[in-house]
Amino acid sequence: MSTESVFANHSEEDDIYPLTVREIADAQKAEVKLKSLLLKDAVLPKGVTLQKVEDILCLCDNNRMIIPKPLQKRATQWYHHYLQLPGHTRLEETINATMYWKGMRTTIRTLVRTCKR
């Protein structure tokens, strides 16, 4: 895992976080499956809502931000690093509290299983 992959962006308040809300929203707009859900007359699946987070409209699933595929590995690596290499259960519970993507458990278990530290 490279150092670049775990260090976050800095917001105006200089808070460290793996992804910014703007990055997530932009990635949602770029992902074909999610982009269609952002259309004005889109029928959203059960549990999926459009919510304003920091004044930015984002797709959420049961109040957890939906993380598009290109950002999933980075978010997982960041939490794994900053939680000091937890096991898959703790890592999954932490990420699952605020984020969602299909296959999250597989992403997390693969990272933890292949961690060389």
N, C-alpha and C positions, 0 to 999 in steps of 0.2 A: 504494500500500500504506500503510495507516494505521499509526501508531506502536503503537497498541493491539494490532494483529494480530501483531506480532513479539515483543513483550515477554511473557515467560513468567510462569507462576505462581511463587510463592516457596514452597518447602517449609519445614519446620521448621528445616532446616540453612541456609536462605536460598540454596540452589543455584538457578541459573537453568536452566530447561529448557523446551522448547516446550509440553509436555503433562505432566501428572502421571499416574501409574499409575492413580490413582483416577478421573480424568477419562476415561481410555481405557476402563477397566473399566465405568464407568457408561454410556458411549456404546455399548459393545458390547451391554450389556443392553437398551438402548433401540432398537437397530437390529434390525428384524424378522428378517433372514436370520441374523444372528449370535446373536440371543437364542435361537433354536431349537437352536443348537449348544451352548448352556450348560446345557440340560436334562440331568438325571441320566442318562437312558438314550439320549442322542443318539449317533448314529453320526457320527463325525467324518471328514471327508474326509482323504485321504492327506496326511501332513505336518502336519496341524492337531492341536494338543494343547492341553489345559488346563494352565496352569502358574501356580505362585504366583510373583508378582513383588512384592517388598516386602510379603509376606503378603497379597496381593490376587490372587484367581483371575482369570486373563486368558486369552483365546484367543490362541494363537501359531501361526504358520506357519513351520515349520523354524526354530524358536527366535527368530523375529522377531515382535514384537507386531503383531497385526492392528489397523490403524487404521481406525475407522469413517468413513464418508463425511463427516459433519459436521466432523471434525477434520483431514482430509487437507490442505486448503488452508492452514490455520494452521501445520501442521507444516512444509509445504514452504516457506512464506514465511519462517518462522523460520530454517530452515537456510540458505536463500538469503541472507538478511540477515547472519547471523552468520558465514557462510563468505566473506563479502565478495563477493557476487555471482558465484559460480563458474559455469562453463558447465554444460550439462545432464549431461555424463558424470560430472564430479566430484560434483555434487549428487545424482545418482541413486545412485552408489556409496556415498556417505555415508549417505543415508537408508535405502537397501536393506540396509545392514549390521545395522540394528536394528528396522526397521519393514517392514510389508508391507501393500499393498492392491492389488486388481485395478485395472489402469490407471494404476499409479504413473508409468510412463514418460511417458504422455500428460500427466498433471498437471504433472510437472516440466518437460517440454519447452514446454508452453504458458506456464508462469510465466516461464521463461528467455527465450522468444521475445518475450513482451509486456513484459518489464522495460524501463522507460524510463530507467534509470540507466546 
